Amino acid sequence: MGVNVEILGQSLTVTSDHGDEWAKALAETVDERIKSIRANSRAVNTVSVAILAALKFADELERLRQDHQALIDQIEALNRRLSSAIDS
């Protein structure tokens, strides 16, 4: 099974553990990002534009991972302080 989506004018059938609407939303996000890069870049080769989009997504993902880890570290530090205060 799967859902048909269009990215860069290419029709694809994709599946997702999160359902068809999720897959459609992701495909739309990818297509919008590629169109934005194409509009603001000198790259005309489809593969180059797709690689630039992948790099931008990877950068965004890594920044979110770092932010997530920083929040976890802060929560753990607060938890240790709270536990210490309770034990005192």
N, C-alpha and C positions, 0 to 999 in steps of 0.2 A: 504494500500500500504506500501511500505518501500523498503529498500535495504538490501541485504544479506551481512553480514560482518563476519569475523572470528577473534575471540579473544581467545587466549589460546587453539587453536584447536577446539573451539566451534563455530558452525555456529549459527548466530543470525540474525533476521530480525529487523532492527531498522528504525525509522523515525525521521526526523528532520524538524523543521520549516525552516531551512536554506538549505534544499535540500539534495539529495542523496550524492553528492560529499563531502559535509560538513560532513555528517554522516560517510562516508568511511574514510575521513581524521582523524576524531576523533577516530574511531575504530583502525586505524593504529597506531596512537599515543599511545593509551592505550596498544595495543599489544606490541609495541616496548618497552614501559616503563616496562611492566611485564617481558618481555624477559630479559631486562637489570637487573632487580632486581633478577630474578631467577639465572642469570649468576654470580651475585656478592653477593649472599646471601646463607646462609645455610638452609633457609626455603625451603622445598620441597613440602609441602602441598599447593595445588592450592589455597585454600581459604586464607591461610596465605600470599601467594605472592600477591593475589588480594587485600588484606587488606593493605599490605605494599605499593602497588601502589596507592591505594586510599589515604593513609596518605601522600604520597609524592605529589600527586596532590592537596590535601587540603592545605598542607604547601605552595606550590607554589601559589595557589589561594589567600591565606590569605596575603602572602607577596605582591602580586600584588595589592590587595585591599588597604593595608596600603600605598604602594607607590602612588597609585592613589589618596588616600585621602590627602597625603602630598602635591601632586601637586595641588590639588584643593585648599587646604589651602594657598599655596604660591600664586596662581593666585588671590584668594580673597584678600590676604594681599596687593598684588601689585595693584589690582583694587582700594582698599581703599586709598592707597597712591596716586595713580594717580588722583582719584576723589578729594582728599584733595588738591592736588597741583593745580588742575584746578580751584577749588573753591576759592583758595587764591589769 
